[in-house]
């Protein structure tokens, strides 16, 4: 993932370097052979590390907890003055609040302008033309409400670990393997390694608690943009090892990221392509961050209105809504015969079920689920079938999201059935549905 993030043109690869060099300056003295640089063996190395971590925290506040092990390690050895100096050095990033009123420069009134520049004319004012970019939805009242907190946090832990688009294991597999190797080794009780792991765990936990709808970094990044600055900590957990674990890390990581690393420029620009194919399709879709998934960057396939809900087409096995007949108000979706299609559905209200009608000019078996029980329907040529599909979604930011999975066992090409047709697509089933709200919404 690091080569892809290097060309993604954000500050995260810079933060990755800051954290890596900071922890190197701190931990070099713990494993270095006798002799060598006196500076790296002194408190000066820790102070430089604190400066780098302060810069990383200024850029992304979730890096603040990474300074904890530096201070705790000095205090563990009963040397309180050096620990206090290191902590105070890292905290200098907070001086920014004196000039801006915010601990982080991205936490205030931050906006993005497309096509116009603020104040270049009387009409192009900051309030009228700017698009809000601050993540101010992460206030305590909205993210710590007891009614949703435990369920949302549990889901986010699952999505963070094995999510299809941003999961730690699929996209940062070497780091996951490093943690397993450390836990299985005789080094697992070394205090500085334990402190490093606790800092990693605390930083991830804080991210999932206080940024539950944008913990991936927002904007549909490849992998997890916010986690990339925490990734270096897994390197320092590793004990001495042979070539075999490195090969395992390479093979495991290649299941999802090989095609991205081969062409990082394409992967960084079209971040929605890699998760739409291959092994990643076996993993759960991160429903809590539905509006920040990579597909959101493809305007043609995301935020598509359909009978009162919004659809996000996560792959190319279903086609955009179209008018199948003479009725201009009728809208339907062709499901391809090439394989399963996953469509993310967002609604303002919690849904009970989908009232669905499907038909096909060929004999096929249609399989559908909407987050609950799977329905299987056998279709005869030209005979529409109507039925209800139970729905179960997840509450996200100001909406509910569920995953609609559909598949046709057979496919056809309209041109081969009707030589007069100019439609050469591989089609399977024509599907339309209406979302029915749960009783509690009425």
Secondary structure, DSSP 8 states (H G I E B T S, - for coil): -HHHHHTS-STHHHHHHHHHHHHHHHHHHHH--SSS-TGGGSHHHHHHHHHHHHHHHHH-GGGGGGGHHHHHHHHHTT-HHHHHHHHHHHGGGGGHHHHHSSSSTTSSS-EE-SSS-TTSSSS--HHHH-EE---TT--HHHH--HHHHHHHHHHHHHHHHH-TTT-HHHHSHHHHHHHHHHHHSGGGG-HHHHHHHHHHHHHHHHHHHH-TTTTT-SS--SS-TTGGGTTHHHHHH--S--HHHHHHHHHHHHHHHHHHHHTHHHHHH-TTTGGGSGGGGGS---GGGGGGSGGGG-TTTSSEEETTEEEEE-SSSB---B--SS-TT--BEEEESSS-EEEEEEESS-EEEEEEEEE-SS-EEEEEEBBS--EEEEE-TT--EEEEEEB--EE-SSSEEEEEEEEES--EEHHHH-TT-----EEEEEEEEEEEE-GGG-
